[in-house]
Structure formats: structure tokens, C-alpha cells
Amino acid sequence: MDANMIETEFESHLSHWREEEKRAMELLNLVAHLRFDKGIELILFRRNLYDARPTEVINNHRFAMNYAKRPIDLKITLTIVRSLATLDLAPARIDIGTLAIGWLDAMEKGTELSTFLSSELSDFKKNGNTEKQEARDVVLYGFGRIGRLAARFLIEMMGRGDQLRLKAIVIRPKNKKDLIEDLRKRASLLRKDSIHGKIQGIVHIDKENHQLIINSCRVQVIFASSPEEIDYTSYGIQDALVIDNTGAWRDKEGLSRHLRPGIRQVLFTAPGKGIKNIVHGINQNTLDLEEDRIFCAASCTTNAIAPVLKVLHDNLGIRTGHLETIHAYTNAQNLLDNYNKKERRGRAAALNMVITSTGAAQAVSKVIPELSGKLTGSAIRVPTPDGSLAVMTLNIEKETTLEELNAIMRSSALHGDLVEQIMYSTSNEFVSSDVIGNSAPSVYDAPATIVSEDGKTIVVYVWYDNEYGYTRQVLRLAKYAAQVRRYNYY
């Protein structure tokens, strides 16, 4: 290739990239318009578009090949979004990647885009009977790893303020003599995180009123040693959902202490005793939203394995199996060797692999009762601060092949009730740090999957961000329980 041809190709590629960035910018402008003016949130194969950079948008379109098996380019999605912006739709969350696949199929039959959208989104159209969506107040009880991520996400999803509204954070004071210093340190931890980076926004302190001002939200910080000290109505909080992320109380009796004036429901962010354990996407419909005032979001591991196990059991039948969780270390372990009431956890977390126990195998049966007694489980804590892996060896009833198994999981990641829960990965280079920041609680590693020669034993690998992905699941359940879930098109 001569120098002139090289230069021509360089200029051609540069010109094409500039056009792609222009389309991405126009798409992002439309995404903002739909979000703030119409309450419509657009995503692309489960990846958020709001607050994304143009290069992220371009990359997300390339990632779409994992799902679509065909190119979904910016010209297609931009054309769809331009049309969406002209429609009178109710508040909704719409995956334009899924819409694009449907339209490409419809185009082959000669269907116009307007006709296709009118048919696909007929249930989303506003009408005289559309009721105004009532926002619900949220209180975060505790402000640790999960609590701070939940605060970030609640602020991020604020939009027009017609879903969940973060009104207060309850903190057990570490420095009773200087609450302002305590507040300052909490604000600093919210602004910057060693794993998840800087918050996308601004955090200010109102010292006089003990409030955090986070972007659009003015959040009351309540310093209290116990739930009984608080009357939430005195802070203007009514009919609220408390998200307890402290782990101080794990049973119904203890968590009932949160049912104070101004509080209607309590959601616990760990496995609970004597209350319903819920994995959103699987068994949230078992909640009686009037009677079940206290419930939990199970564990991060249960949320990671249950969606995949549900798909596999429904399609292939699981006879028996064993799961091994290779889990990042947590605050329950020691930084350096020292006394710990749990066996082995006294050894330095960042220097050792530590065998420990897990209740995930038993917890799955609370979510998927038909798997009761069929699974065993064990766990190893490893020297990574976040990002975990579940390895499941399963004996199945229906013979399968590697291709059939991966096709089942690909389909479940694109269609059905678990599209928010399962991400399908085709990367041969996926490692634990790659899962950090993934909103899906389960990332199915297709290249790592193993099927025995007789097709009756399978080994599947499921990655999960035990902080980020789990907290996303907590808030999906919170929106469902608070009855502020919008129309979804996935």
C-alpha cells in the first residue's frame, strides 16, 4: 500500500468517526430530552445512555453484537429515537437495542417505522385513564458500601423526581462530639470511592441543617443510635421505604424496629430470617405489598446465581449440583492478622485465600423452591476488593450441547423476565475487574462454559459485582415494592 492510499484511508476513517460522534451527540441530546421532559429512560442492551460520553455510545453499539448477531449501528438507533421523541408516551424505560432488532426484522417485511413503533408501544401510549405516578420517599439506614452506592443510584435515577426520592440517611455517629466532622467525612466517602470512582455530580454540606446536597437532592442526615429515636414525620417524610444496609438486625422482630412514624416498608440488604427473601426478576410477585411490610433482597451471591439457575432449570432440569463462590474480601474480614470470631477470617484478607461458608445454596431454595435439597455450596474469599465469581457444576435431566446451552443463555439475556438480571458475555479475556460497575447481577461467561461428553453435566461460570450489581438489584426491588416501576420495553 503506497503512502497516498494510507493517507486517504486515514482521512476516510477520521471522517467516518467524526460523523459517528455527531450522531452520538444528537442521540444523547434526545436521550436527555426524553428523560427530563417526558420521563422516558432509554438504554441500549441494558447499558445506560444518560450521562454517557459519545465514545461510550459508539462502543455500546459494538457491544450489541453480543445480543443481536447483527450490526446495530447509530444510524438505526438515532432514526428510532427521533421517532420516539414525536410520540406521546407514558413514562417508561425502553431498550432501543431491542427495538432496533425488531424493526430490522419488520423492515424485511416492508413495515414502516411509524407502523412498527405504533404496534410495539401501543401499551405505552398516554390516554385519558393514565394515572399520575406518585413518588415514594426513601430512607437509607446505614451508609456503608451498599448504602453509599444506593445513594449514588437514587440520585442518578432522580430524573423528574416521580419515582424514588432519597429523603434521609440515618447514621450512627462515630464522632458524637463533632457531628459536622462526621458529616464531612461521610460526604468525602460519597464523593470518591477507591473501587467505583468519583460520583457523577456535586456533593455539598449544609452544616446548619445537617444535610447533604447531592445534585438535585437535599438529603437529611439523621444521627441516631437506634430506630426508636427517630420520628421521620418531623423531617417531612411520609409513607417511606427504609433500606437497611447495616446488618444490625436480621429477623422480622429486629427489623420491625424501623416501623416508626413516616415509615411504611422495610427492605433489608442481606438474607433475612422469618421474612421473604426476594430476587427481583424471579419471585418479587410473591410479595403482598399491603401485608409484607418487611422483606429482604437476599444476598449478592443469591442474586448472581438464582437467575442463571432459574433459566437452566426451566430449560434443562437440574437434578443435583454444587456451587463454589470465589468472593472478594469484605469488611467482615481482617485487614491484617488478628482475632475474628469466624474461623479463618482472622487472617489478612488482602494476602490470603480464605475458605469460608456460604448459605447461597440453601438460600436459592427460598427463591426457587423446586431446587430445594438439590444443591450444595462452599466459598473462598480471595484477595480482590470487589468482583466475584460463581462456578456451578450441575447434573441436568435433559441432554444438551455447548452450542444449545449458550443459545439458551443468550436468548434469556435478550428476551423474557430476566433481561435485567443476566448479561451474556462472549469475551475470551473477561476477568474479575471487568465485572466492576456492571448493572446486571449475573454475567454469564459463554467461552468458559463446559459440557460433558454425555451432555448431562455442565459447568457454568457467572461473574458478579458483589457491590454494584447487587445494589442495582436492591433498587429494582425497592421500585417494585414502592410501586413506582414504569412501563418497560426490553
Secondary structure, 3 states (H helix, E strand, C coil): CCHHHHHHHHHHHHHHHHHHHHHHHHHHHHHHHHHHHHCEEEEECCEECCCCCHHHHHHHHHHCHHHHCCCCCHHHHHHHHHHHCCCCECCEEEEHHHHHHHHHHHHCCCCCHHHHHHHHCHHHECCCCCCCCCCEEEEEECCCHHHHHHHHHHHHCCCCCCCEEEEEEEECCCCCCCHHHHHHHHHHHHHEECCCEECCCCEEEECCCCEEEECCEEEEEEECCCHHHCCHHHHCCCCEEEEECCCCCCEHHHHHHHCCCCEEEEEECCCCECCEECCCCCCHHHCCCCCCCEEECCCHHHHHHHHHHHHHHHHHCEEEEEEEEEEECCCCCCCCCCCCCCCCCCCCCCCCCEEECCCHHHHHHHHCHHHCCCEEEEEEEECCCCCEEEEEEEEECCCCCHHHHHHHHHHHHHCCCCCCCEEEECCCCCCHHHHCCCCCCEEEEHHHCEECCCCCEEEEEEEECCCHHHHHHHHHHHHHHCCCCCEEEC
